[in-house]
Amino acid sequence: MRHYEAMYIVDSELTDEQLQPIIEKYSKIVTDMNGTVTDAGKWELGKKRLAYEIDGHREGIYMLMNFVADTNVPKELDRVFRISDDVFRHIIVRQNDDEE
């Protein structure tokens, strides 16, 4: 099991009530594949102006999810992020490179 961090950007017009199902959707992917979500929610910066326009968006809400899982979970999460309409940018990184 390895530690990962996923950051994704969603529409800045979404309310906290609309964000909760999105957080649960991606957390469920991790937990359904026997991973553990240690933290998920808005990044402390929250809503932020983007450096450049992405898919017609000038601002976005930065979301952060930390999780522990096997190597196949980030691949599946990446696949789902790519086909989802609610996320317009994402990145998944391993937190500790020295983990086996």
FIVEX-534103 format. One record per residue (C-alpha): x, y, z; residue number from 1; residue in three letters. Coordinates in nm, 2 decimals. Layout:
BEGIN
<rec X="X" Y="Y" Z="Z" i="NUM" aa="ala"/>
...
***
This chain:
BEGIN
<rec X="0.00" Y="0.00" Z="0.00" i="1" aa="met"/>
<rec X="0.13" Y="0.34" Z="-0.09" i="2" aa="arg"/>
<rec X="0.03" Y="0.70" Z="0.01" i="3" aa="his"/>
<rec X="-0.11" Y="0.92" Z="-0.27" i="4" aa="tyr"/>
<rec X="-0.24" Y="1.27" Z="-0.31" i="5" aa="glu"/>
<rec X="-0.50" Y="1.36" Z="-0.57" i="6" aa="ala"/>
<rec X="-0.58" Y="1.73" Z="-0.65" i="7" aa="met"/>
<rec X="-0.85" Y="1.82" Z="-0.88" i="8" aa="tyr"/>
<rec X="-1.02" Y="2.14" Z="-0.99" i="9" aa="ile"/>
<rec X="-1.40" Y="2.18" Z="-1.02" i="10" aa="val"/>
<rec X="-1.63" Y="2.46" Z="-1.12" i="11" aa="asp"/>
<rec X="-1.61" Y="2.77" Z="-0.90" i="12" aa="ser"/>
<rec X="-1.98" Y="2.82" Z="-0.90" i="13" aa="glu"/>
<rec X="-2.05" Y="2.50" Z="-0.71" i="14" aa="leu"/>
<rec X="-2.18" Y="2.54" Z="-0.35" i="15" aa="thr"/>
<rec X="-2.06" Y="2.33" Z="-0.05" i="16" aa="asp"/>
<rec X="-2.37" Y="2.12" Z="-0.08" i="17" aa="glu"/>
<rec X="-2.29" Y="2.05" Z="-0.45" i="18" aa="gln"/>
<rec X="-1.93" Y="1.96" Z="-0.37" i="19" aa="leu"/>
<rec X="-2.01" Y="1.69" Z="-0.12" i="20" aa="gln"/>
<rec X="-2.14" Y="1.44" Z="-0.37" i="21" aa="pro"/>
<rec X="-1.83" Y="1.50" Z="-0.59" i="22" aa="ile"/>
<rec X="-1.60" Y="1.43" Z="-0.29" i="23" aa="ile"/>
<rec X="-1.80" Y="1.12" Z="-0.21" i="24" aa="glu"/>
<rec X="-1.79" Y="1.00" Z="-0.57" i="25" aa="lys"/>
<rec X="-1.41" Y="1.00" Z="-0.59" i="26" aa="tyr"/>
<rec X="-1.36" Y="0.87" Z="-0.24" i="27" aa="ser"/>
<rec X="-1.59" Y="0.58" Z="-0.32" i="28" aa="lys"/>
<rec X="-1.37" Y="0.48" Z="-0.61" i="29" aa="ile"/>
<rec X="-1.07" Y="0.45" Z="-0.37" i="30" aa="val"/>
<rec X="-1.27" Y="0.26" Z="-0.10" i="31" aa="thr"/>
<rec X="-1.44" Y="0.03" Z="-0.35" i="32" aa="asp"/>
<rec X="-1.09" Y="-0.09" Z="-0.45" i="33" aa="met"/>
<rec X="-0.98" Y="-0.16" Z="-0.09" i="34" aa="asn"/>
<rec X="-0.80" Y="0.17" Z="-0.04" i="35" aa="gly"/>
<rec X="-0.84" Y="0.41" Z="0.25" i="36" aa="thr"/>
<rec X="-0.92" Y="0.78" Z="0.21" i="37" aa="val"/>
<rec X="-0.74" Y="0.97" Z="0.49" i="38" aa="thr"/>
<rec X="-0.86" Y="1.32" Z="0.40" i="39" aa="asp"/>
<rec X="-1.08" Y="1.47" Z="0.14" i="40" aa="ala"/>
<rec X="-1.23" Y="1.81" Z="0.09" i="41" aa="gly"/>
<rec X="-1.15" Y="2.16" Z="-0.03" i="42" aa="lys"/>
<rec X="-0.79" Y="2.26" Z="-0.03" i="43" aa="trp"/>
<rec X="-0.72" Y="2.55" Z="0.21" i="44" aa="glu"/>
<rec X="-0.69" Y="2.79" Z="-0.09" i="45" aa="leu"/>
<rec X="-1.04" Y="2.69" Z="-0.20" i="46" aa="gly"/>
<rec X="-1.16" Y="2.91" Z="-0.49" i="47" aa="lys"/>
<rec X="-0.88" Y="3.05" Z="-0.69" i="48" aa="lys"/>
<rec X="-0.83" Y="3.23" Z="-1.02" i="49" aa="arg"/>
<rec X="-0.66" Y="3.01" Z="-1.27" i="50" aa="leu"/>
<rec X="-0.34" Y="3.11" Z="-1.45" i="51" aa="ala"/>
<rec X="-0.51" Y="3.06" Z="-1.78" i="52" aa="tyr"/>
<rec X="-0.86" Y="2.97" Z="-1.91" i="53" aa="glu"/>
<rec X="-0.94" Y="2.60" Z="-1.90" i="54" aa="ile"/>
<rec X="-1.25" Y="2.48" Z="-2.08" i="55" aa="asp"/>
<rec X="-1.41" Y="2.83" Z="-2.05" i="56" aa="gly"/>
<rec X="-1.33" Y="2.86" Z="-1.67" i="57" aa="his"/>
<rec X="-1.13" Y="3.14" Z="-1.53" i="58" aa="arg"/>
<rec X="-1.17" Y="3.03" Z="-1.17" i="59" aa="glu"/>
<rec X="-1.19" Y="2.69" Z="-1.00" i="60" aa="gly"/>
<rec X="-1.22" Y="2.53" Z="-0.66" i="61" aa="ile"/>
<rec X="-0.92" Y="2.32" Z="-0.57" i="62" aa="tyr"/>
<rec X="-1.00" Y="1.99" Z="-0.41" i="63" aa="met"/>
<rec X="-0.75" Y="1.76" Z="-0.23" i="64" aa="leu"/>
<rec X="-0.78" Y="1.39" Z="-0.14" i="65" aa="met"/>
<rec X="-0.51" Y="1.19" Z="0.04" i="66" aa="asn"/>
<rec X="-0.54" Y="0.82" Z="0.03" i="67" aa="phe"/>
<rec X="-0.36" Y="0.49" Z="0.09" i="68" aa="val"/>
<rec X="-0.40" Y="0.22" Z="-0.18" i="69" aa="ala"/>
<rec X="-0.25" Y="-0.03" Z="-0.42" i="70" aa="asp"/>
<rec X="-0.09" Y="0.09" Z="-0.74" i="71" aa="thr"/>
<rec X="-0.40" Y="0.01" Z="-0.95" i="72" aa="asn"/>
<rec X="-0.62" Y="0.26" Z="-0.77" i="73" aa="val"/>
<rec X="-0.45" Y="0.58" Z="-0.90" i="74" aa="pro"/>
<rec X="-0.48" Y="0.44" Z="-1.25" i="75" aa="lys"/>
<rec X="-0.85" Y="0.39" Z="-1.21" i="76" aa="glu"/>
<rec X="-0.90" Y="0.73" Z="-1.04" i="77" aa="leu"/>
<rec X="-0.71" Y="0.90" Z="-1.33" i="78" aa="asp"/>
<rec X="-0.93" Y="0.72" Z="-1.58" i="79" aa="arg"/>
<rec X="-1.24" Y="0.84" Z="-1.41" i="80" aa="val"/>
<rec X="-1.11" Y="1.20" Z="-1.37" i="81" aa="phe"/>
<rec X="-1.04" Y="1.21" Z="-1.74" i="82" aa="arg"/>
<rec X="-1.40" Y="1.12" Z="-1.84" i="83" aa="ile"/>
<rec X="-1.58" Y="1.31" Z="-1.57" i="84" aa="ser"/>
<rec X="-1.76" Y="1.64" Z="-1.66" i="85" aa="asp"/>
<rec X="-1.73" Y="1.78" Z="-1.31" i="86" aa="asp"/>
<rec X="-1.34" Y="1.79" Z="-1.31" i="87" aa="val"/>
<rec X="-1.15" Y="2.00" Z="-1.56" i="88" aa="phe"/>
<rec X="-0.79" Y="1.94" Z="-1.43" i="89" aa="arg"/>
<rec X="-0.64" Y="1.68" Z="-1.20" i="90" aa="his"/>
<rec X="-0.31" Y="1.54" Z="-1.08" i="91" aa="ile"/>
<rec X="-0.23" Y="1.23" Z="-0.87" i="92" aa="ile"/>
<rec X="0.11" Y="1.19" Z="-0.71" i="93" aa="val"/>
<rec X="0.28" Y="0.95" Z="-0.47" i="94" aa="arg"/>
<rec X="0.36" Y="1.12" Z="-0.14" i="95" aa="gln"/>
<rec X="0.66" Y="0.90" Z="-0.04" i="96" aa="asn"/>
<rec X="0.89" Y="0.79" Z="-0.33" i="97" aa="asp"/>
<rec X="1.07" Y="0.55" Z="-0.10" i="98" aa="asp"/>
<rec X="0.77" Y="0.33" Z="-0.03" i="99" aa="glu"/>
<rec X="0.78" Y="-0.01" Z="-0.18" i="100" aa="glu"/>
***
